[in-house]
Amino acid sequence: MYRLLFLCGLAFAAPAAAGDNLTQSAPDSVTDWSGFRAGVFGGTINSFGQAKRTDYVGALLSLDVQNGLFPDSIAGIDTSLTGGVAVGYDVQKGRWIVGAEADVSYANHDVLHQYSRRDPYNTTTNPHPINPAFAGLQTDTTYQTSFGTIATARLRGGISFDRNMVYATAGLAYGKVTNRFSLALPGLGYASPDWSDDGWKLGYAVGVGYEHKLTRRVSLRMEALAIDLADTTVRASDPAVFPGQTIDYTFANRAIMGRFGIMVAF
C-alpha cells in the first residue's frame, strides 16, 4: 500500500512540476491551503517487532545459545487498525505550502513471536550432547512488542495544483510501547518472571501524503508515516532459580502507518 501511495504522489507531482509557475498569482478561494485545519483519520499500523540478542552471561545460557534455544534475532510483520485526530496550520505562497501539524493516534497493536525447541540435546541425533542433563527438555520463548497511543509533531512542505497537494513531512514522535520477553520450561513446571519494559518513547516520524480539496473547506487525505521510537533493551534474569544467568534482547520499536482522513479548514 505504501508503494502505491508513493507512486500516486509521483504521478500527481510530475504534471504539477512541469507546469509550475513560480510567479503565479495568489490562489483562489477553492485552492487556497492557508490557515488552520483539523480532522480525523483511520488506517493501519504495521510493525516487524524486531528484537536482537545483544548479550548473555552464565554457563547454562551459553549452552542454550550454542544449541539454538535463543535466536540471534527475530522479525515478522503484523498489522492492526489505528485511528486518531490531527490539527495543523499552513501558509501558502503561489503553489508552495509550508506548515506544521500535530496528531494523536491509538492502536492496540501487538507483534508476538513464539519459539519452541524440544530435545536440542537428543542423544540419538546428537551422540555427543553438550549438556546431557537437559536431554528431552522443551524450551518455549516468547517475544512481544505492543504499541498504544502515538503522537507526532511535524513540519510539512508541499506543492499544490488545481485542488490537489502532494507533500513531505518530518518531525518528532512520542509513543507508548511495551517490550516483553519470557521463557517457559514445561517439563520442569517453570515460567519466567515478567521480563519487560513499559513506557513512553521519544523518536521521529517521516512520511509523504496526498490531499484533495472537495470544497473550499473540506479535503480528503491519504498519508504514509514511518515511526521510529527509541530502542529498548530487556534484561532477563531469575536469581532465585538461575543465579548468575542473564540474557539481553534489544527491541527496535519501528512502525509504518498508512492512513486516510478528512480535514476541515477554518
C-alpha positions in Angstrom: 0.0 0.0 0.0 2.8 2.4 0.8 4.4 1.8 -2.6 1.1 2.8 -4.1 1.0 6.0 -2.1 4.5 6.9 -3.2 3.7 6.2 -6.9 0.4 8.2 -6.6 2.4 11.1 -5.2 4.9 10.9 -8.1 2.1 10.6 -10.7 0.4 13.7 -9.4 3.6 15.7 -8.8 5.0 15.2 -12.3 2.5 17.3 -14.2 2.5 19.9 -11.4 6.2 20.3 -11.6 6.1 20.5 -15.4 3.5 23.3 -15.4 4.6 25.1 -12.3 4.8 28.9 -12.5 6.6 30.5 -9.6 5.1 33.9 -10.4 1.5 32.6 -10.3 -0.9 35.0 -8.6 -2.4 34.2 -5.2 -4.6 31.0 -5.2 -8.4 31.4 -5.5 -10.7 30.6 -2.6 -11.0 26.9 -3.6 -7.4 26.1 -3.9 -6.1 28.2 -1.0 -4.5 25.9 1.6 -3.6 28.6 4.1 -5.0 28.7 7.6 -5.9 26.4 10.4 -7.3 22.9 9.9 -8.4 19.9 11.9 -9.6 16.4 11.1 -9.9 12.7 11.8 -8.2 9.7 10.2 -8.1 5.9 10.3 -5.9 3.3 8.8 -3.4 0.6 9.7 -0.2 0.2 11.7 2.4 -2.3 10.6 5.4 -3.4 12.6 8.1 -6.1 12.5 8.5 -6.3 16.2 12.2 -6.7 15.7 14.5 -7.9 18.5 18.1 -8.8 18.6 20.1 -10.8 21.2 22.8 -8.4 22.4 24.5 -10.1 25.4 24.3 -13.1 27.7 26.1 -14.2 30.9 26.3 -17.6 32.5 27.4 -21.2 31.8 23.8 -22.5 31.3 22.8 -19.7 29.0 26.0 -20.1 27.0 25.0 -23.7 26.4 21.4 -22.8 25.5 22.6 -20.1 23.0 25.0 -22.6 21.4 22.2 -25.0 20.9 19.8 -22.5 19.3 17.4 -22.1 22.2 17.6 -18.3 22.0 17.6 -16.9 18.4 20.1 -14.2 17.4 17.3 -12.0 16.1 13.6 -12.2 15.3 11.3 -10.3 12.9 7.8 -10.9 11.5 5.3 -8.2 10.3 1.9 -7.8 11.9 -0.9 -5.3 11.1 -3.6 -3.7 13.2 -6.1 -0.9 12.9 -5.4 2.7 14.1 -7.3 6.0 14.2 -7.0 9.5 15.6 -7.3 13.2 15.3 -5.0 15.9 13.7 -4.7 19.7 13.8 -2.4 22.0 11.8 -1.7 25.3 10.2 -0.4 26.0 6.6 1.0 29.1 4.8 0.8 29.2 1.0 2.9 31.2 -1.4 2.0 30.6 -5.0 2.0 26.8 -5.5 4.2 26.2 -2.4 2.8 25.3 1.0 4.6 25.0 4.3 3.0 24.2 7.6 3.0 22.4 10.9 0.8 19.6 12.2 0.2 17.6 15.4 -1.7 14.4 15.7 -2.6 11.7 18.2 -3.5 8.1 17.2 -4.3 5.0 19.1 -3.6 1.4 18.2 -4.0 -1.8 20.2 -1.1 -3.3 18.2 0.8 -6.5 19.3 3.6 -8.2 17.4 4.1 -11.6 19.0 6.8 -14.2 18.2 6.9 -17.6 19.9 9.6 -20.2 19.6 9.6 -23.8 20.9 12.6 -26.1 20.9 12.3 -29.7 22.1 15.2 -32.0 22.9 18.0 -29.9 21.4 20.4 -32.3 23.3 18.8 -35.5 22.0 21.4 -38.2 22.4 20.1 -40.1 19.3 20.5 -37.2 16.9 23.4 -35.7 18.8 25.7 -38.5 20.1 27.9 -36.0 21.9 25.4 -33.6 23.6 26.9 -30.5 25.2 24.7 -31.0 28.3 23.1 -34.5 28.6 21.3 -33.4 31.8 18.9 -31.4 29.7 18.1 -34.1 27.1 14.4 -34.1 26.2 13.7 -30.7 27.7 11.3 -28.4 25.9 12.1 -24.7 25.9 9.5 -22.1 24.9 10.5 -18.4 24.4 8.1 -15.5 23.6 8.9 -12.0 22.3 6.3 -9.3 22.2 6.1 -5.7 21.1 2.9 -3.7 21.8 2.1 -0.1 20.6 -0.6 2.0 22.2 -1.0 5.8 21.8 1.4 7.5 19.4 1.6 11.3 19.0 3.6 13.3 16.4 4.5 16.9 15.9 5.8 17.6 12.4 6.6 20.2 9.8 5.3 19.6 6.2 6.1 21.1 2.9 4.2 20.6 -0.4 3.2 21.8 -3.8 -0.4 22.4 -5.0 -2.0 22.0 -8.4 -5.7 22.7 -9.0 -7.5 21.1 -6.0 -4.6 18.8 -5.1 -1.4 18.9 -3.0 1.4 16.4 -2.5 3.8 16.9 0.4 6.6 15.5 2.6 6.6 15.7 6.4 9.0 15.1 9.2 9.2 15.7 13.0 9.1 14.1 16.4 7.1 11.1 17.6 6.2 10.1 21.1 4.5 6.8 21.9 3.5 4.2 24.4 5.5 0.9 23.9 5.7 -2.4 25.8 8.6 -4.8 25.0 8.4 -8.2 26.7 10.5 -11.4 26.7 9.5 -14.6 28.5 10.8 -18.2 29.0 8.9 -21.4 29.9 10.2 -24.9 30.7 7.0 -27.0 30.7 8.9 -30.2 31.7 10.1 -28.5 34.8 7.0 -26.5 35.5 8.9 -23.2 35.2 7.5 -19.9 33.9 9.8 -16.9 34.0 9.1 -13.6 35.7 7.7 -10.7 33.7 10.8 -9.5 31.8 9.5 -6.3 30.2 9.9 -2.6 29.7 6.8 -0.5 29.5 6.9 3.3 28.9 6.8 6.3 26.7 9.4 6.5 24.0 10.6 9.6 22.0 11.7 9.2 18.4 10.9 10.6 15.0 8.4 10.4 12.2 8.8 10.9 8.4 6.3 10.5 5.6 4.6 11.6 2.4 1.0 12.4 1.6 -1.6 13.5 -0.9 -4.5 15.8 -0.2 -7.5 16.7 -2.4 -10.0 19.5 -1.8 -13.6 18.6 -2.2 -14.8 22.1 -1.3 -13.2 25.3 -0.1 -13.1 23.9 3.5 -13.2 20.1 3.2 -10.4 17.9 1.9 -9.6 14.2 1.8 -6.1 12.9 2.5 -4.0 9.7 2.3 -0.7 9.6 4.1 2.1 7.1 5.0 4.2 7.7 8.1 7.3 5.8 9.3 7.6 5.9 13.1 10.9 5.1 14.8 10.8 5.2 18.6 13.7 4.6 20.9 15.2 1.1 21.0 14.7 -0.8 24.3 16.9 -3.5 25.9 15.1 -6.0 28.1 17.3 -8.0 30.5 16.1 -11.4 31.6 17.2 -12.9 34.9 15.9 -15.0 37.7 18.5 -15.1 40.6 16.3 -17.4 42.7 16.2 -20.2 40.1 19.1 -19.5 37.7 21.7 -17.5 39.7 24.3 -15.7 37.6 22.4 -16.2 34.3 21.3 -13.1 32.3 20.4 -12.6 28.7 19.6 -9.3 26.9 17.3 -8.6 23.9 17.2 -5.2 22.3 13.9 -4.3 20.6 13.6 -1.9 17.7 10.4 -0.1 18.1 9.5 0.9 14.5 6.2 1.0 12.7 4.6 2.2 9.5 1.2 3.8 9.5 -1.0 4.1 6.4 -4.0 6.3 6.9 -6.9 8.1 5.2 -8.5 11.1 6.7 -10.9 14.1 6.2 -9.7 17.6 7.1 -11.7 20.8 7.6 -10.2 24.3 7.2 -11.2 27.2 9.5 
